[in-house]
Amino acid sequence: MAAKSRTLLVFELFVGYICFYLTRRGFSNSASFVQRDLNLTTADIGLVNSLFSFAYGVSKIFTGAIVDQVNPSKLFPAALFTTAILNVLMCMPVLPVSARLGLSPSLWFCLIWPLNGLMQGFGWPPVGRIVKSLVGPALMMLGVFVFG
């Protein structure tokens, strides 16, 4: 692979991972507004955040093994797209659709946000595997050592 193509791919992975990070923090950053506007309790917000963290942690345990079996070049964008869809679905409690389904906002958040946590775990392992294939294991380890 040419150096220019390699650089472009690393840049694309970097931007994609930034998108993962931004969508990971969405609910936490807006929790006070959501709590006020939808009359949720602090316990509701805490439960949603806890379920997300649990799902994210479980996902991180299994993602490495999954990435070994599935093409990371397909897994990364699929997970990013799914995360984007789940973030859009988080807006549904303010829409009449959730009322028709009979779901309270807190229940809706408790269903959707942990799914986002599961998909968030698919961010780093494909990136690491792709970058490792581009630069080799020695340079990859140097990068991990330097950048954490």
C-alpha positions as CSV (number, residue, x, y, z in Angstrom):
1,M,0.0,0.0,0.0
2,A,1.3,3.4,-0.9
3,A,2.3,5.8,1.8
4,K,-0.3,8.3,0.7
5,S,-3.1,5.7,0.9
6,R,-1.8,4.5,4.3
7,T,-1.9,8.0,5.6
8,L,-5.4,8.6,4.3
9,L,-6.6,5.3,5.9
10,V,-5.1,6.2,9.3
11,F,-6.7,9.7,9.1
12,E,-10.1,8.1,8.3
13,L,-9.7,5.7,11.2
14,F,-8.8,8.7,13.5
15,V,-11.9,10.6,12.4
16,G,-14.1,7.5,12.8
17,Y,-12.8,6.9,16.3
18,I,-13.4,10.5,17.2
19,C,-17.0,9.9,16.1
20,F,-17.2,6.9,18.4
21,Y,-15.9,9.0,21.2
22,L,-18.4,11.8,20.6
23,T,-21.4,9.5,20.4
24,R,-20.2,7.7,23.6
25,R,-20.4,10.9,25.6
26,G,-23.7,12.2,24.2
27,F,-26.1,11.2,26.9
28,S,-23.8,12.0,29.8
29,N,-23.2,15.5,28.4
30,S,-26.9,16.2,27.9
31,A,-28.2,14.4,31.0
32,S,-29.0,17.5,33.0
33,F,-31.1,18.9,30.1
34,V,-32.8,15.6,29.5
35,Q,-33.5,15.2,33.3
36,R,-35.1,18.7,33.4
37,D,-37.1,18.5,30.2
38,L,-38.4,15.0,30.6
39,N,-38.9,15.1,34.4
40,L,-36.5,12.2,35.0
41,T,-35.0,11.5,38.4
42,T,-31.4,11.4,39.2
43,A,-31.8,7.7,39.8
44,D,-33.2,7.3,36.2
45,I,-30.1,9.1,34.8
46,G,-27.8,7.0,37.0
47,L,-29.4,3.8,35.9
48,V,-29.1,4.7,32.2
49,N,-25.4,5.6,32.6
50,S,-24.8,2.5,34.6
51,L,-26.4,0.2,32.1
52,F,-24.3,1.9,29.3
53,S,-21.1,1.4,31.3
54,F,-21.9,-2.3,32.0
55,A,-22.8,-3.0,28.4
56,Y,-19.6,-1.2,27.2
57,G,-17.5,-3.2,29.6
58,V,-19.0,-6.5,28.5
59,S,-18.5,-5.5,24.9
60,K,-14.9,-4.7,25.4
61,I,-14.3,-8.2,26.8
62,F,-15.6,-10.0,23.7
63,T,-14.8,-7.6,20.9
64,G,-11.2,-8.6,20.6
65,A,-12.2,-12.2,19.9
66,I,-14.9,-11.1,17.4
67,V,-12.4,-8.9,15.5
68,D,-10.2,-11.9,15.0
69,Q,-13.0,-13.7,13.2
70,V,-14.6,-10.8,11.3
71,N,-13.0,-8.4,8.8
72,P,-12.2,-5.3,10.8
73,S,-12.6,-3.1,7.7
74,K,-16.2,-4.0,7.6
75,L,-16.9,-4.3,11.3
76,F,-15.6,-0.7,12.1
77,P,-18.0,1.2,9.8
78,A,-20.9,-1.1,10.6
79,A,-20.5,-0.5,14.3
80,L,-20.1,3.3,13.7
81,F,-23.3,3.3,11.6
82,T,-25.2,1.4,14.2
83,T,-24.0,3.7,16.9
84,A,-25.2,6.7,14.8
85,I,-28.6,5.1,14.4
86,L,-28.9,4.4,18.1
87,N,-28.0,8.0,18.9
88,V,-30.8,9.2,16.6
89,L,-33.2,6.7,18.3
90,M,-32.3,8.3,21.7
91,C,-34.4,11.3,20.5
92,M,-37.6,9.3,20.3
93,P,-38.8,9.9,23.8
94,V,-39.6,13.4,22.8
95,L,-41.5,12.3,19.8
96,P,-45.1,11.0,19.8
97,V,-43.8,7.6,18.6
98,S,-42.6,6.5,22.0
99,A,-46.0,7.5,23.5
100,R,-47.7,5.3,21.0
101,L,-45.4,2.4,22.0
102,G,-46.3,3.0,25.6
103,L,-42.7,3.5,26.7
104,S,-41.7,6.1,29.3
105,P,-38.6,8.1,28.4
106,S,-36.5,6.4,31.2
107,L,-37.5,2.9,29.9
108,W,-36.7,3.9,26.3
109,F,-33.2,5.2,27.4
110,C,-32.6,2.0,29.4
111,L,-33.3,0.0,26.3
112,I,-31.4,2.0,23.7
113,W,-28.4,3.5,25.5
114,P,-27.0,0.1,26.6
115,L,-27.2,-1.1,23.0
116,N,-25.1,1.9,22.1
117,G,-22.7,0.8,24.8
118,L,-22.4,-2.7,23.2
119,M,-21.6,-1.1,19.8
120,Q,-19.1,1.3,21.3
121,G,-16.9,-1.6,22.3
122,F,-16.4,-2.3,18.6
123,G,-14.5,1.0,18.1
124,W,-10.9,0.4,19.2
125,P,-10.2,-3.3,18.4
126,P,-10.8,-3.0,14.6
127,V,-8.8,0.2,14.5
128,G,-5.9,-1.4,16.4
129,R,-5.9,-4.4,14.1
130,I,-6.0,-2.3,10.9
131,V,-3.2,0.0,12.1
132,K,-1.2,-3.0,13.2
133,S,-1.4,-4.5,9.7
134,L,-0.4,-1.1,8.2
135,V,2.6,-0.3,10.4
136,G,3.7,-3.7,11.8
137,P,3.9,-4.9,15.3
138,A,7.1,-3.1,16.4
139,L,5.9,0.3,15.4
140,M,2.4,-0.4,16.8
141,M,3.9,-1.2,20.2
142,L,5.9,2.0,20.1
143,G,2.7,3.9,19.3
144,V,0.9,2.2,22.2
145,F,3.8,3.0,24.5
146,V,4.0,6.6,23.5
147,F,0.3,7.4,23.2
148,G,-1.0,5.2,25.9
